[in-house]
């Protein structure tokens, strides 16, 4: 890409030089390569596969009993009842007594950036050297051999995840969305075409980290620094927009501002770590003030207090089922947060932020579902699956490609050995882009990371 | 010869004491204006699926009778006493309350950046083994009602290590809505001998082991020189000299006659606190994860044969399960560890618990360094996940009955309170939970809880917040007026 950019620049210069007697024209803008670390992920070859007789949650709210699903060429070919036509010669999986769902998508993970084992030398999730570091990219910290990826796959049925920088900084840096397929490089895991995200944070963490390191040391300081940074980004954007429109001398590039300009241009999605309702409301206004939209509030422990506002603004909340009280801004956590957000018509997501929690997001959703029902909000199991695949896919800007079992979408599919809202259930098979990546019955189909080779427990069932 | 009954301090309270406690509870509840929580002397919970918590499988259509704070009977064909308040549990499940197998419950209100609300460790204090968590337990911390409302009725509470491998003495508490939380004070000493032990010992396991031996040496020395206080060092006529130290705060150990050599590292209080450990009068909970560390603890148990050891964590236990079983040392395991989170947990797998159990190890479930101040209610999720393994090829799960026992009777037993707590067997303290369904499913909720036979309130700060914000339509007054 960089080479191609150079070639374009050269030809542009030649064209300008050949313009003859016309007044000297400004050189056309040299396009900036927006994808310098491109995905090299390719779907692994799959066999045309049919699962028959299963209970299917399509991820958008529908349930099909005694359902059939056909996977081929990496995509969902058909979903329907027992009458669904199936291709001859397909590999047939008996789904009797089992459930089929879209793969779970975790919008909040630090796998690879805070991998196992959690040694200091592996601690790569927070560039806690200045409160505004939108220049850092989480993918440049991802260690693809983190054993957590395979646990999320085999125990959690997780087929895609967003790896975010931590929340020490007001601007934590860019996130990356990955296919949960082991690879030698992070590029080999990157979800092709997924937009970047920008991790932002409000509240306790930035002020705690920077309180004695030059600030901000207060919430008002957090907001002031955040606003000042956006003002710089607006100026940068004006400069670069002009350059791209009119050409001329290329302005200096600034990696931090590149990211923020991407947000202001609508290309990069905002993932804002924020717990308290009052702070979320301020961040919403701040977005309006500066000309960007908050995509998703993460943790959002108090979303239930402003679920109506979140619905009106079209903002997702990525939440835990029952984490609360570990710090003041999580003190008002309630177990009905997820269902109450959904009830208000806002976008609700179950997220993990944890290498263990990512292995049982389905059970976390089950808790939220049950607590919601007890509080009078009755939705079906199939509907609740939206919190695990469709809504997260929406938050990541990939819902046109995955997150539900619709014809033509990526065949990111889990076959569970029972109702996935039960604690007694585990994944039986997991397909990603139609390729079988996990089979509980086949020890050869358990991914073993480089780190785990030659260690106690290598290849064990985990 | 006088044979002291072990753990007499923690023996079951008399009936009158129980009544007295119940009275205190009733008073507290009345003051708090809580609804319908009067003390019922006799309660019969009928028609539910009853799980005793002793490892047996659930019994459909069972009855549980509570009388005077104790279980009077549980199972099928139990007659309902005429004077009983009858609770209809048809369609529901009835179990003993969950015993949090390892926690910091009641020690912390808010864990991070909330000065004054955490008492789980004393980073800048001078003491270690002498620390006793009991005075720090706050029964009104919001973590208590939240866990009670999710079926946790008792908890093993340990301090965290600070500057010494010995963290101090832990307690067993109840989660009742009263101001009397202690079931068994100074029930155990807690020591770190794995990675955390190495770190607090100055940087190596080898150092931790020397510190451990030295601490026991100092305790032995103090024990040897300790003499009855009265009589100025000589036994009073008619009073038998009792070498058994029950209370580390006994003045025999801290008084002027308890001589110590110059060669000491521990404060006198810390050394004194380890005397009951050395004498096997107080359990010693040892946190280790790595296989080699587990084997070292087994060796320590052989060398110091008086120790009453319990191992905590034990992520790699399955790799040395036979030695563990042969040692007879019980385990409070972190069920959910399946990642090589550190180099002492490389062999982590969910099958650890089942494999240790199959080898004959006594296993309870705890939450070691895992949301241990507040999310103890998730132990039942972990137990359900252990049952799930039965369906996973190559994995080792546990039966439903065993899984429930690991949450109820097993933690009580490993800490020597199995005679009082943890099951619905007759005579046990009546800690009873009625669930809307199978308690190992997180889709089941708690309908009712009794602790020592006293019906407990299930309202929490969380339920009040829920009710305040259940309906977001603007009212005639701000939300602050809604409660």
Interface residues (C-beta under 8 A of the other chain):
Chain A: X116 X117 X118 X119 X147 X148 X151 X155 X204 X208 X304 X305 X306 X307 X308 X322 X323 X324 X325 X326 X327 X328 X331 X332 X333 X334 X335 X336 X340 X344 X355 X356 X359 X360 X363 X366 X367 X369 X370 X371 X374 X375 X376 X417 X418 X421 X422 X423 X424 X425 X426 X440 X441 X443 X451 X452 X455 X456 X457 X460 X461 X462
Chain B: X109 X110 X111 X112 X113 X114 X142 X143 X146 X291 X316 X319 X336 X338 X339 X340 X341 X342 X343 X345 X346 X347 X348 X349 X350 X351 X371 X373 X374 X375 X377 X378 X381 X384 X385 X387 X388 X389 X391 X392 X393 X394 X395 X436 X440 X441 X442 X443 X444 X445 X462 X463 X465 X466 X469 X470 X472
